[in-house]
Amino acid sequence: MTKFVNLVKLSVGTESVDSLAIWQTMRAAERPDSLPRHVTRMWPKRKAEVLNGGSIYWVIKGSIQARQKILRFDEVIGSDGIRRCAIVLDPELIRTQSTLKRPFQGWRYLKPEDSPMDLPKGRDQEEPLPAELASALAEIGIL
């Protein structure tokens, strides 16, 4: 059995999975490899486990709604001279079942067994439920 771990991260300022995709596409176009990435201060101590099949799960409007496979970690030195970690991602955003997640700072590890399932093929293009309805349904265990 492959041992891996995922990351979970708030997508601050994002209104939907589609708006996250648009933002990532615009930013990725500025890079030679055209791959989306998220730059963070902290490097994962469990880097090998993350790179063994892990994804980053995006929290949008209070619930996990999508994930992306993590391809690698690149070192980035900011204009302030501080070393940071760029989490380099597969461009494909995979929609997941909506799962409530309380706000937190930075990123957290997410065990595979605690990760929401991907939406079945065909359902990934459905209009998402309004955030308030999705939250209410998730709270009572229906979503």
N, C-alpha and C positions, 0 to 999 in steps of 0.2 A: 504494500500500500504506500502510495506517495505521500510523504509528509510535507505539508505546506501550510502557510498561514496567509490570511488576507489582511488588508488595511481598510479602515473606514475613515472617511474624511468629510467634513462639512464643505459643501460647495457654496461659499458665501456669496450672496448677491445673485445667485442663479434662480430664475423663476420656474424653469422646467428642464427636462432632459434635452429638449430641442435647443433651448438657449445655451446650455452647457456645450452642446455639440458645435453650435455656431461660434461661440467664443473660442473653443479649442482649435477649430479650423482656422480662424483668423490668426491666432497666435502661432500655430504650427507653420503657417505659410512663411513666417519670418525666419524659419530655421532651415539649414541645409538638408536635414533628413526628413523634414515635414512631419515629424512625430509630435503629438501633444505631450506635454509634461507639466508636472506640478512641482514647483520649487518650495522647499521647506527647510527650516533650520536644522532639524534633527535627522540623523541617519538611523535607520532601523538596526537594532542590535541583532535582530533575527533575519538579516538580509538573505542568507542562504535559503531559509525556509520560504520567504516571500518569493524569491526568484525560482523556486521549485514548483511554480504553478499558481501563485497567488494573484489576486486582483485587488484593485482599489474599488471600494463600494462608496458611491456618492450619496450623501445626505442632502436632499433638496427639499426646502420647505418643511423640515421636521420629520422627513421619512426617507429611508433608503429607497432609491428609485432606479438606480442603474449601477453597472460596474464596468470596469475596463481591465484587461489583462495588463500586468506590469511586466515590461520587457527588460528593464535594467535600471540601475541607479548611476547617474553621472554627477561628478563633482562640478560645482559652479562656484566661482569666486565673484561675489558681488562688488559693486563699485566702492563699497565700504571696506573691501578687503576680507570680508568674512566668508568662510567656507560654508557652502550650503549643499543640500542634496536635491538633485532634480530627479523626480520619479518619472521615468520615461514610459509612456503608455501606448498600447495598441490603439489605433484610431477608432476602432469599433466600440461604440457604446452599446452594451447589452442591457436591456430593460429587465428589472427584477420585480418580484412581488413587492408591493409597498410595505415597508416595515417601519414603525415608529422608532425614532432615535432622539433622545434628549440632546440638547446642545452640549458641546465640549470644545476644548481648544486643541489645536494640532491634529494629529491622527492617532488612531488606536489600532491595536491588533484585533482581528476578528477571526475566530476559529471557523473552519469550514462548516462545522455542524451548527453554528449560530448564524450563518450567512443565509440571507433570503434566496429562494430559488429563482432561477431565470424564468421569465414569462415564456409560456409555450410559443412556438413559432406561429405566426399569424396574429397572436394577441399583442405582439410588441408594437404594432402600428395603430392599435386602438387609442382613442383619446383617453388620457388619464382622467381618473375621477378628480373632482375638485378637492383641493388640499384638505379642507375642513371635513368633507365627507369621508375621505380616505383615512384621516386621523381618527374620526369617530368609529368607523368600522374596525380599524386596527385595534383600538382601545378595548372593544368588546370581543375581540378575537375572531372576527369574520374575515378580515383581510390578512 
